[in-house]
Amino acid sequence: MWYAILALIPVCLITVFSCNYIIHKTAKGKLFTDTKAIPYNKVGLLLGTSKKLGNGYPNLYYTYRIDAAARLLKEGKIKYLVISGDNGRREYSEPEDMRADLMAAGIDSSVIFLDYAGFRTFDSVVRLKEIFSQDSVTIISQKFHNERALYMARKEGIDAIAFNAADVSARYGFRVQLREKLARVKVFVDYLFGTKPRFLGEKVIIPA
């Protein structure tokens, strides 16, 4: 039994490395950190996260994504913004929290569209095309997250680029980075087995 388990370890490591390499390579040339250099897209996709951590402290991933989205809108690099996040529990709504903080930052609510069923990045990307009818987009999140979302966008036939929000320190984000390695493997599993979003629903029209 132990021999079988030990034999699986190299296989698991090679799988994780291969999935990470493919996703990283797919994102090459599509990641931007400078608002002046990033091309214009009509729509941006802001990937949701919780406003606060489990201990009640502010979530820096959230704070930095809000700042990045506001900058793109204010500098005219996107015209509309789809906020896609988790709204699956009472009194918890990532899209509504993000909209409120963007409005507090001076963004007009009329350019913001909420996707309440972005329970996973996979759902957010697929729903952008299936529900919001977009075939090009600027994805907004941290670099590691953007790379994975860009791979999904390519699989869905979406012409995507991404704007990297500021990242956090290695110590602060260690567990997130560890989960990201496994999440990248899950991407390939999802496509292998033809996974679908938890919900689809009616179309949402974004103006020209």
Order of alpha helices (4+ residues) and beta strands (2+ residues): alpha-beta-beta-alpha-beta-alpha-beta-alpha-beta-alpha-beta-alpha
